[in-house]
Amino acid sequence: EDYWLEMSYREAGEGSYVFSGHVKGHPERMLKACAVFLTPLLK
């Protein structure tokens, strides 16, 4: 089954980001993820 996610993010350090959000229409289904990019996500 596919889901639409409503996500937000913040930079946690150089190349490191924290993503959080929930399934659209179901705010109780939450998601939090951390990612490190070798190339900066935003410039």
N, CA, C and O atoms as a Tripos MOL2 file, in Angstrom:
@<TRIPOS>MOLECULE
protein
  172   171    43     0     0
PROTEIN
NO_CHARGES

@<TRIPOS>ATOM
      1 N           0.8500   -1.1760    0.0000 N.3       1 GLU1
      2 CA          0.0000    0.0000    0.0000 C.3       1 GLU1
      3 C           0.8940    1.2360    0.0000 C.2       1 GLU1
      4 O           1.8900    1.2890    0.7210 O.2       1 GLU1
      5 N           0.5340    2.2260   -0.8110 N.am      2 ASP2
      6 CA          1.2880    3.4760   -0.8910 C.3       2 ASP2
      7 C           0.7130    4.5060    0.0730 C.2       2 ASP2
      8 O          -0.4820    4.5000    0.3700 O.2       2 ASP2
      9 N           1.5850    5.3930    0.5550 N.am      3 TYR3
     10 CA          1.1840    6.4610    1.4610 C.3       3 TYR3
     11 C           1.7680    7.7760    0.9820 C.2       3 TYR3
     12 O           2.8420    7.7960    0.3800 O.2       3 TYR3
     13 N           1.0710    8.8760    1.2430 N.am      4 TRP4
     14 CA          1.6170   10.2160    1.0540 C.3       4 TRP4
     15 C           2.1490   10.6680    2.4020 C.2       4 TRP4
     16 O           1.4580   10.5590    3.4150 O.2       4 TRP4
     17 N           3.3770   11.1750    2.4170 N.am      5 LEU5
     18 CA          3.9760   11.6540    3.6570 C.3       5 LEU5
     19 C           4.0370   13.1710    3.6600 C.2       5 LEU5
     20 O           4.3610   13.7860    2.6440 O.2       5 LEU5
     21 N           3.7280   13.7680    4.7860 N.am      6 GLU6
     22 CA          3.9180   15.1980    4.9960 C.3       6 GLU6
     23 C           5.1530   15.3180    5.8670 C.2       6 GLU6
     24 O           5.1370   14.9370    7.0370 O.2       6 GLU6
     25 N           6.2290   15.8530    5.2890 N.am      7 MET7
     26 CA          7.5310   15.8480    5.9500 C.3       7 MET7
     27 C           8.0590   17.2600    6.1630 C.2       7 MET7
     28 O           7.7290   18.1880    5.4230 O.2       7 MET7
     29 N           8.8740   17.3940    7.1780 N.am      8 SER8
     30 CA          9.6570   18.6080    7.3990 C.3       8 SER8
     31 C          11.0700   18.1600    7.7420 C.2       8 SER8
     32 O          11.2990   16.9940    8.0650 O.2       8 SER8
     33 N          12.0100   19.0850    7.6700 N.am      9 TYR9
     34 CA         13.3960   18.7190    7.9630 C.3       9 TYR9
     35 C          14.1210   19.9020    8.5710 C.2       9 TYR9
     36 O          13.6840   21.0490    8.4790 O.2       9 TYR9
     37 N          15.2420   19.5830    9.1950 N.am     10 ARG10
     38 CA         16.1400   20.6250    9.7010 C.3      10 ARG10
     39 C          17.5610   20.1320    9.5290 C.2      10 ARG10
     40 O          17.8310   18.9320    9.5780 O.2      10 ARG10
     41 N          18.4570   21.0660    9.3280 N.am     11 GLU11
     42 CA         19.8630   20.7080    9.2070 C.3      11 GLU11
     43 C          20.4130   20.4880   10.6090 C.2      11 GLU11
     44 O          20.2400   21.3350   11.4850 O.2      11 GLU11
     45 N          21.0710   19.3590   10.8240 N.am     12 ALA12
     46 CA         21.5930   18.9990   12.1400 C.3      12 ALA12
     47 C          23.1120   19.1360   12.1970 C.2      12 ALA12
     48 O          23.7210   18.8210   13.2200 O.2      12 ALA12
     49 N          23.7170   19.5910   11.1390 N.am     13 GLY13
     50 CA         25.1640   19.7270   11.0380 C.3      13 GLY13
     51 C          25.5260   19.7120    9.5700 C.2      13 GLY13
     52 O          24.6530   19.5610    8.7160 O.2      13 GLY13
     53 N          26.7820   19.8640    9.2700 N.am     14 GLU14
     54 CA         27.1960   19.9020    7.8700 C.3      14 GLU14
     55 C          26.8950   18.5690    7.1830 C.2      14 GLU14
     56 O          27.5120   17.5490    7.4890 O.2      14 GLU14
     57 N          25.9440   18.5930    6.2550 N.am     15 GLY15
     58 CA         25.5650   17.3850    5.5240 C.3      15 GLY15
     59 C          24.6290   16.4570    6.2740 C.2      15 GLY15
     60 O          24.2260   15.4270    5.7340 O.2      15 GLY15
     61 N          24.2690   16.7970    7.5160 N.am     16 SER16
     62 CA         23.3790   15.9560    8.3280 C.3      16 SER16
     63 C          22.0110   16.6190    8.4640 C.2      16 SER16
     64 O          21.9130   17.8170    8.7320 O.2      16 SER16
     65 N          20.9710   15.8330    8.2770 N.am     17 TYR17
     66 CA         19.6110   16.3520    8.3390 C.3      17 TYR17
     67 C          18.7390   15.4170    9.1630 C.2      17 TYR17
     68 O          18.9530   14.2050    9.1950 O.2      17 TYR17
     69 N          17.7530   16.0050    9.8250 N.am     18 VAL18
     70 CA         16.7490   15.2440   10.5690 C.3      18 VAL18
     71 C          15.4100   15.4980    9.8840 C.2      18 VAL18
     72 O          14.9900   16.6450    9.7290 O.2      18 VAL18
     73 N          14.7490   14.4290    9.4790 N.am     19 PHE19
     74 CA         13.4470   14.5030    8.8300 C.3      19 PHE19
     75 C          12.3920   13.9770    9.7960 C.2      19 PHE19
     76 O          12.6300   13.0040   10.5120 O.2      19 PHE19
     77 N          11.2350   14.6160    9.8150 N.am     20 SER20
     78 CA         10.1230   14.1070   10.6170 C.3      20 SER20
     79 C           8.8250   14.4080    9.8740 C.2      20 SER20
     80 O           8.7500   15.3370    9.0700 O.2      20 SER20
     81 N           7.8300   13.6190   10.1560 N.am     21 GLY21
     82 CA          6.5510   13.8270    9.5010 C.3      21 GLY21
     83 C           5.5650   12.7330    9.8510 C.2      21 GLY21
     84 O           5.7560   11.9660   10.7950 O.2      21 GLY21
     85 N           4.4980   12.6840    9.0550 N.am     22 HIS22
     86 CA          3.4520   11.6970    9.2920 C.3      22 HIS22
     87 C           2.7550   11.3560    7.9790 C.2      22 HIS22
     88 O           2.9110   12.0510    6.9750 O.2      22 HIS22
     89 N           1.9880   10.2780    8.0100 N.am     23 VAL23
     90 CA          1.1860    9.8840    6.8550 C.3      23 VAL23
     91 C           0.0500   10.8920    6.7200 C.2      23 VAL23
     92 O          -0.6580   11.1790    7.6860 O.2      23 VAL23
     93 N          -0.1160   11.4290    5.5080 N.am     24 LYS24
     94 CA         -1.1560   12.4310    5.2670 C.3      24 LYS24
     95 C          -2.5180   11.8680    5.6560 C.2      24 LYS24
     96 O          -2.9130   10.7940    5.2010 O.2      24 LYS24
     97 N          -3.2300   12.6080    6.5060 N.am     25 GLY25
     98 CA         -4.5410   12.1780    6.9680 C.3      25 GLY25
     99 C          -4.5100   11.2660    8.1790 C.2      25 GLY25
    100 O          -5.5580   10.9220    8.7250 O.2      25 GLY25
    101 N          -3.3070   10.8670    8.6090 N.am     26 HIS26
    102 CA         -3.1560    9.9790    9.7700 C.3      26 HIS26
    103 C          -1.9860   10.4680   10.6280 C.2      26 HIS26
    104 O          -0.9290    9.8360   10.6350 O.2      26 HIS26
    105 N          -2.1540   11.5810   11.3520 N.am     27 PRO27
    106 CA         -1.0390   12.1390   12.1270 C.3      27 PRO27
    107 C          -0.4960   11.2070   13.2080 C.2      27 PRO27
    108 O           0.6020   11.4340   13.7140 O.2      27 PRO27
    109 N          -1.2430   10.1650   13.5690 N.am     28 GLU28
    110 CA         -0.7450    9.2090   14.5670 C.3      28 GLU28
    111 C           0.3190    8.2810   13.9720 C.2      28 GLU28
    112 O           1.0450    7.6290   14.7210 O.2      28 GLU28
    113 N           0.4220    8.2120   12.6590 N.am     29 ARG29
    114 CA          1.4410    7.3880   11.9800 C.3      29 ARG29
    115 C           2.6410    8.2730   11.6740 C.2      29 ARG29
    116 O           2.7480    8.8440   10.5890 O.2      29 ARG29
    117 N           3.5360    8.3750   12.6390 N.am     30 MET30
    118 CA          4.6580    9.3020   12.5650 C.3      30 MET30
    119 C           5.9260    8.6280   12.0650 C.2      30 MET30
    120 O           6.0870    7.4110   12.1580 O.2      30 MET30
    121 N           6.8230    9.4540   11.5300 N.am     31 LEU31
    122 CA          8.0960    8.9840   11.0040 C.3      31 LEU31
    123 C           9.1770    9.9800   11.3910 C.2      31 LEU31
    124 O           8.9700   11.1910   11.3070 O.2      31 LEU31
    125 N          10.3290    9.4730   11.8160 N.am     32 LYS32
    126 CA         11.4920   10.3200   12.0790 C.3      32 LYS32
    127 C          12.7000    9.6060   11.4890 C.2      32 LYS32
    128 O          12.8840    8.4070   11.6980 O.2      32 LYS32
    129 N          13.5180   10.3410   10.7530 N.am     33 ALA33
    130 CA         14.6880    9.7460   10.1040 C.3      33 ALA33
    131 C          15.8440   10.7320   10.1380 C.2      33 ALA33
    132 O          15.6420   11.9460   10.1120 O.2      33 ALA33
    133 N          17.0440   10.2040   10.1960 N.am     34 CYS34
    134 CA         18.2650   11.0050   10.1290 C.3      34 CYS34
    135 C          19.0220   10.5800    8.8810 C.2      34 CYS34
    136 O          19.0400    9.4010    8.5280 O.2      34 CYS34
    137 N          19.6460   11.5460    8.2140 N.am     35 ALA35
    138 CA         20.3870   11.2340    6.9900 C.3      35 ALA35
    139 C          21.6570   12.0620    6.9360 C.2      35 ALA35
    140 O          21.6990   13.1960    7.4140 O.2      35 ALA35
    141 N          22.6840   11.4810    6.3500 N.am     36 VAL36
    142 CA         23.9400   12.1850    6.0980 C.3      36 VAL36
    143 C          24.1770   12.1290    4.5960 C.2      36 VAL36
    144 O          24.1940   11.0510    4.0020 O.2      36 VAL36
    145 N          24.3600   13.2970    3.9840 N.am     37 PHE37
    146 CA         24.6050   13.3940    2.5540 C.3      37 PHE37
    147 C          26.0580   13.7680    2.3280 C.2      37 PHE37
    148 O          26.5830   14.6610    2.9940 O.2      37 PHE37
    149 N          26.7110   13.0920    1.3930 N.am     38 LEU38
    150 CA         28.0890   13.4280    1.0490 C.3      38 LEU38
    151 C          28.1560   14.7730    0.3480 C.2      38 LEU38
    152 O          29.1450   15.4940    0.4770 O.2      38 LEU38
    153 N          27.1120   15.1150   -0.3890 N.am     39 THR39
    154 CA         26.9740   16.4200   -1.0250 C.3      39 THR39
    155 C          25.8530   17.1370   -0.2950 C.2      39 THR39
    156 O          24.8040   16.5350   -0.0660 O.2      39 THR39
    157 N          26.0300   18.4010    0.0800 N.am     40 PRO40
    158 CA         24.9670   19.1040    0.8070 C.3      40 PRO40
    159 C          23.6310   19.0490    0.0690 C.2      40 PRO40
    160 O          23.5870   19.1670   -1.1560 O.2      40 PRO40
    161 N          22.5480   18.8690    0.8140 N.am     41 LEU41
    162 CA         21.2130   18.7830    0.2420 C.3      41 LEU41
    163 C          20.7750   20.1350   -0.3090 C.2      41 LEU41
    164 O          20.1600   20.2070   -1.3730 O.2      41 LEU41
    165 N          21.0870   21.1940    0.4090 N.am     42 LEU42
    166 CA         20.7070   22.5540    0.0130 C.3      42 LEU42
    167 C          21.9360   23.4280   -0.1130 C.2      42 LEU42
    168 O          22.9190   23.2480    0.6070 O.2      42 LEU42
    169 N          21.8750   24.3610   -1.0180 N.am     43 LYS43
    170 CA         22.9810   25.3130   -1.1820 C.3      43 LYS43
    171 C          22.4830   26.7130   -1.0020 C.2      43 LYS43
    172 O          23.2610   27.6620   -1.1010 O.2      43 LYS43
@<TRIPOS>BOND
     1     1     2 1
     2     2     3 1
     3     3     4 2
     4     3     5 am
     5     5     6 1
     6     6     7 1
     7     7     8 2
     8     7     9 am
     9     9    10 1
    10    10    11 1
    11    11    12 2
    12    11    13 am
    13    13    14 1
    14    14    15 1
    15    15    16 2
    16    15    17 am
    17    17    18 1
    18    18    19 1
    19    19    20 2
    20    19    21 am
    21    21    22 1
    22    22    23 1
    23    23    24 2
    24    23    25 am
    25    25    26 1
    26    26    27 1
    27    27    28 2
    28    27    29 am
    29    29    30 1
    30    30    31 1
    31    31    32 2
    32    31    33 am
    33    33    34 1
    34    34    35 1
    35    35    36 2
    36    35    37 am
    37    37    38 1
    38    38    39 1
    39    39    40 2
    40    39    41 am
    41    41    42 1
    42    42    43 1
    43    43    44 2
    44    43    45 am
    45    45    46 1
    46    46    47 1
    47    47    48 2
    48    47    49 am
    49    49    50 1
    50    50    51 1
    51    51    52 2
    52    51    53 am
    53    53    54 1
    54    54    55 1
    55    55    56 2
    56    55    57 am
    57    57    58 1
    58    58    59 1
    59    59    60 2
    60    59    61 am
    61    61    62 1
    62    62    63 1
    63    63    64 2
    64    63    65 am
    65    65    66 1
    66    66    67 1
    67    67    68 2
    68    67    69 am
    69    69    70 1
    70    70    71 1
    71    71    72 2
    72    71    73 am
    73    73    74 1
    74    74    75 1
    75    75    76 2
    76    75    77 am
    77    77    78 1
    78    78    79 1
    79    79    80 2
    80    79    81 am
    81    81    82 1
    82    82    83 1
    83    83    84 2
    84    83    85 am
    85    85    86 1
    86    86    87 1
    87    87    88 2
    88    87    89 am
    89    89    90 1
    90    90    91 1
    91    91    92 2
    92    91    93 am
    93    93    94 1
    94    94    95 1
    95    95    96 2
    96    95    97 am
    97    97    98 1
    98    98    99 1
    99    99   100 2
   100    99   101 am
   101   101   102 1
   102   102   103 1
   103   103   104 2
   104   103   105 am
   105   105   106 1
   106   106   107 1
   107   107   108 2
   108   107   109 am
   109   109   110 1
   110   110   111 1
   111   111   112 2
   112   111   113 am
   113   113   114 1
   114   114   115 1
   115   115   116 2
   116   115   117 am
   117   117   118 1
   118   118   119 1
   119   119   120 2
   120   119   121 am
   121   121   122 1
   122   122   123 1
   123   123   124 2
   124   123   125 am
   125   125   126 1
   126   126   127 1
   127   127   128 2
   128   127   129 am
   129   129   130 1
   130   130   131 1
   131   131   132 2
   132   131   133 am
   133   133   134 1
   134   134   135 1
   135   135   136 2
   136   135   137 am
   137   137   138 1
   138   138   139 1
   139   139   140 2
   140   139   141 am
   141   141   142 1
   142   142   143 1
   143   143   144 2
   144   143   145 am
   145   145   146 1
   146   146   147 1
   147   147   148 2
   148   147   149 am
   149   149   150 1
   150   150   151 1
   151   151   152 2
   152   151   153 am
   153   153   154 1
   154   154   155 1
   155   155   156 2
   156   155   157 am
   157   157   158 1
   158   158   159 1
   159   159   160 2
   160   159   161 am
   161   161   162 1
   162   162   163 1
   163   163   164 2
   164   163   165 am
   165   165   166 1
   166   166   167 1
   167   167   168 2
   168   167   169 am
   169   169   170 1
   170   170   171 1
   171   171   172 2
@<TRIPOS>SUBSTRUCTURE
     1 GLU1         2 RESIDUE 1 A GLU
     2 ASP2         6 RESIDUE 1 A ASP
     3 TYR3        10 RESIDUE 1 A TYR
     4 TRP4        14 RESIDUE 1 A TRP
     5 LEU5        18 RESIDUE 1 A LEU
     6 GLU6        22 RESIDUE 1 A GLU
     7 MET7        26 RESIDUE 1 A MET
     8 SER8        30 RESIDUE 1 A SER
     9 TYR9        34 RESIDUE 1 A TYR
    10 ARG10       38 RESIDUE 1 A ARG
    11 GLU11       42 RESIDUE 1 A GLU
    12 ALA12       46 RESIDUE 1 A ALA
    13 GLY13       50 RESIDUE 1 A GLY
    14 GLU14       54 RESIDUE 1 A GLU
    15 GLY15       58 RESIDUE 1 A GLY
    16 SER16       62 RESIDUE 1 A SER
    17 TYR17       66 RESIDUE 1 A TYR
    18 VAL18       70 RESIDUE 1 A VAL
    19 PHE19       74 RESIDUE 1 A PHE
    20 SER20       78 RESIDUE 1 A SER
    21 GLY21       82 RESIDUE 1 A GLY
    22 HIS22       86 RESIDUE 1 A HIS
    23 VAL23       90 RESIDUE 1 A VAL
    24 LYS24       94 RESIDUE 1 A LYS
    25 GLY25       98 RESIDUE 1 A GLY
    26 HIS26      102 RESIDUE 1 A HIS
    27 PRO27      106 RESIDUE 1 A PRO
    28 GLU28      110 RESIDUE 1 A GLU
    29 ARG29      114 RESIDUE 1 A ARG
    30 MET30      118 RESIDUE 1 A MET
    31 LEU31      122 RESIDUE 1 A LEU
    32 LYS32      126 RESIDUE 1 A LYS
    33 ALA33      130 RESIDUE 1 A ALA
    34 CYS34      134 RESIDUE 1 A CYS
    35 ALA35      138 RESIDUE 1 A ALA
    36 VAL36      142 RESIDUE 1 A VAL
    37 PHE37      146 RESIDUE 1 A PHE
    38 LEU38      150 RESIDUE 1 A LEU
    39 THR39      154 RESIDUE 1 A THR
    40 PRO40      158 RESIDUE 1 A PRO
    41 LEU41      162 RESIDUE 1 A LEU
    42 LEU42      166 RESIDUE 1 A LEU
    43 LYS43      170 RESIDUE 1 A LYS
